[in-house]
Amino acid sequence: MLIVANWKAYIESLEKGKKLFAISKRVSRTGSCTIVLAPPSPFLGVLALKNKSRVSFAAQDVSATLGGPATGEVTAQMCASAGASYAIVGHSERRAAGDTGNIVAEKLAHALAKDLIPVLCVGEHERDHDGRYLSFVREEITSAFVALTPKERAKIIIAYEPLWAIGKSAESAIGPHDLAEMVLYIRKVLAELLPRKNVLHTRVLYGGSVEPSNIRDLARSSRVDGFLIGHASADERMFTELVKELS
Ligand code: PGA
């Protein structure tokens, strides 16, 4: 199982980041999970550069620019150079801040060009009875993939993160049955975009209020390959328990 810990802006001190990194190293030695930490960008290089552990690092986002006169931008090249091997792209909080489908596609291409493995976030705002949420997710995946080569497409990890489930508590997360259905649906969409052998290898994660109390059921009952975890990954106790639940 792949666990991507999205620290968002919950971790505001390097000390706390170091502590969580130390915990991750410890639990990754014994457990069967692969842990990827996504710290805020000022902490990425400090934590990742000399890292020789089994824990890997992700950028929380990459810029749509390619460097040059762009104050404040954090490019894919900077993230790679700071030690990231993954990049979260298209997170709903970035989309809410203005990332359109085109910008997400551009960011994906930049991440891939720097050999960062993209974790592409998709997910509907709300569930309706007519299945419009399905077409919404299909469109998000398709528009992100359209300009990429089959080889590039095969490198992408999909994180299904319905917006209605993000940042709450376990009771508000998706249920195992609905998640299983959604993972199947996403694989069906991927089958239209990827050669067959790659569809089976593409990892599909779930994110949205994953906590120690629901992670095991979600993992067991659906064909999900891992989780993108927000608030619970920034809490030492919850994070340790989360990994234990999967081991
Ligand atoms: P959450 O966030 O676990 O706090 O719901 C998940 C995410 O937004 O990646």
Residues whose N, C-alpha, C, O or C-beta is under 5 A from the ligand:
A	BS01	PGA	N6 A165 I166 G167 K168 G207 G208 S209 V210 L228 I229 G230 H231 A232
